[in-house]
């Protein structure tokens, strides 16, 4: 075991961290501690005062607090996989696309999901998010994955957020013009990798029997 991963099953940031770990690292690499956001464990807050998931505490006590950094850590531990998921020839483009997801698209997603808390209508924020949906759909018109024929870090990092966007109004999304994106999303939802990282675990408490991740 190489450390402890604090996670929350439905958080898209935590999802993508688990996806990268499950894809890149061997079974039982980390102890998984499932967090309830309304009752965060003091052990997590002590090592990461920002108190958001995911948080990865390594065996040497180093702490990685950002989901993308956890993904990059997992890639660094598996150089052969890294060559495929983050090829040097596409690295800048992949990172820029993830940053767009984490920036303007996530801004629109949060407001689309909770539009009653903000100034404008649900449709207004959905249309803001559609700028990114259109871009992804265009990329996927003739390819299985966002960057082309091969899966990359972009797919793993962006998929959980498209899933969340689709869930706000599934009827609208499934009837939308983004047919290539819908097919891509369904591919990921049906994948063994996604199913493997979405197993339900009880809330972690100090003294519990350890749960190891990825499962063997």
Beta strands, then each sheet from edge to edge (+ up, - down):
strand 1: 3-7
strand 2: 30-34
strand 3: 55-58
strand 4: 63-64
strand 5: 212-213
sheet 1: 4+ 3- 1+ 2+ 5-
end
